Amino acid sequence: MVAPWPWLVSGVTIGDVKLSVLVCVPIVAVGLAAGSTSRTEPSQERDTEHVWLAGNRADSRSSAAVPTTRPERALTSSRTLSVGRVFPGLGSADTPGDPPDPVIGAGAGFVVQVVNSAVRVWTDDGAVRADYPLASFAEASGADVSDPRVAFDPSTERWFVSVVDVARATVQLAVSETSDPTGAWTVYSHATGSCPDQPSLGVGRDLVVFGYTAYSLPCRSETSSYLGGALFAYDKQELLDGLSPQAVDWGPRLTFSPVTAVETGGAQIAVALVTPMPTGGPTYLEIFSGRPPAVRITQLPIDPLSPPPEAEQAETSRPVETNDERILSAVVDGRTLWLAGNDGCVPPRDTRLRSCLRVIAVKGGRITLDADLGSKGQDFFYPALAPDANGDLVVVHGTSSRTTDPGLAALTITPAGRQTRAITVATGAGPVLSDRFGDYFGAAADESGRVWLTGETGSSAGWATVVASVGAPAHRASTPGESGS
């Protein structure tokens, strides 16, 4: 929503995207030309290296940076992502709502972008098929809708879109009746008994799961208090059959903020929860399995996250809003649970605190990666995750600097933690002049393993988003020694 949040987050889904408030984008030149199918220009691939950082973070109890720690050993891959199609997404010229909170789904030959007030459907060659006001699409009680999510479930070839109906304080869930997102949908409404903020959407084999942050009613009230993180789940088959399923609630609990990532290979859910501890206490993930309310919780300590600073941008001293430290995206790929979010860090050879990306991997009940990605003189923000056809993880994120407007970049990480050099997907067409940005971006893999992404880019004329696809050449399967286990 458009109110500030304390520590809470919501995450995302099944190999699709996760978390965010919707993002709209105007038809404005961003990066490559609309409809372009060529690779990025050589100048676009001349990007700064993203360096793994170990412990190079700010003290979360103060605003002072701690630039004395060392960078991790550089793990790089010779493989490079290439950019496929790039076209403008929804923007402020198309629909109100700032920030846009853009998310994306892909499958069955379609690409669907949802932002805070609108839905747009393309074919995967970039042809617009349909536009919908989000409120009417989700049968909301009024125009005040927020925090959308979208996912395509390849096992059933059905689409799922969720959104908060602010007036009714409900989560509206729309389920397509076929694989065509321009066809008929069935809409379900669930009242959580609270004001649900940034509900995430996870689609697994048997369950459709939501993680959300709960506030006291009424929504958007200045007197609302934080109640904690919560979950609710539907039986997926009952949704597909058009029945009237009852959601099972678990929460709210003051101890956590939810980020959902539903396992695709079974009925279990895997929910990563970054728990804010009192000053001086540990920070840890809580991994859930089972069906709410009967859940088993495993706690895994992680390095503390620090508030990221606002990001620099060209042409103005006005900064880009990066929000707070939180996990923004989560996805299960095989046996690995991947998470990513905003964090404050001091990159190598830099002297100031920057907005960086925290990337965490969990496999076999243990943390196999917990590090920041940063680069001297640059700010990174709002990461979104999706696995590609090679079994690698694609990380899309925003980027800006004192000499560049906010744009989109992407890289891949192997299960062993080896990364490709980041490439520029889209450059901004101007500085961001709003005091809001983000709140999250989106990424989703289609059936071919091609990854589609969306995010907000710089624009001096309102806000803008871009939609793009990226891919990497196929490579041999990882050897046991490269598995990261």
Sequence and secondary structure as in RCSB ss.txt:
>XXXX:A:sequence
MVAPWPWLVSGVTIGDVKLSVLVCVPIVAVGLAAGSTSRTEPSQERDTEHVWLAGNRADSRSSAAVPTTRPERAL
TSSRTLSVGRVFPGLGSADTPGDPPDPVIGAGAGFVVQVVNSAVRVWTDDGAVRADYPLASFAEASGADVSDPRV
AFDPSTERWFVSVVDVARATVQLAVSETSDPTGAWTVYSHATGSCPDQPSLGVGRDLVVFGYTAYSLPCRSETSS
YLGGALFAYDKQELLDGLSPQAVDWGPRLTFSPVTAVETGGAQIAVALVTPMPTGGPTYLEIFSGRPPAVRITQL
PIDPLSPPPEAEQAETSRPVETNDERILSAVVDGRTLWLAGNDGCVPPRDTRLRSCLRVIAVKGGRITLDADLGS
KGQDFFYPALAPDANGDLVVVHGTSSRTTDPGLAALTITPAGRQTRAITVATGAGPVLSDRFGDYFGAAADESGR
VWLTGETGSSAGWATVVASVGAPAHRASTPGESGS
>XXXX:A:secstr
  S  SS    B SSS B        S   SS TTB S   GGGG     EEESS B  TTSS   TTS B    
B S   EEEEEEE   TTT   SS   EEEEETTEEEEEETTEEEEEETTS EEEEEEHHHHTT SSS EEEEEE
EEETTTTEEEEEEEETTTTEEEEEEESSS TTS EEEEEEE SSEEES   EE SSEEEEEEEEE SSTT TT  
EEEEEEEEEEHHHHHTT     EEEEEETT EEEEEE SSSS EEEEEEE  STTS EEEEEEEEETTEEEEEEE
EE        B  TT S  B    SEEEEEEEETTEEEEEEEEEE  TT  S EEEEEEEEEETTEEEEEEEEE 
TTEEEEEEEEEE TTS EEEEEEEEETTEEEEEEEEEE TTS B   EEEE  SS   SS   S  EEEE TTS 
EEEEEEE  SSS EEEEEEEE        GGGS  
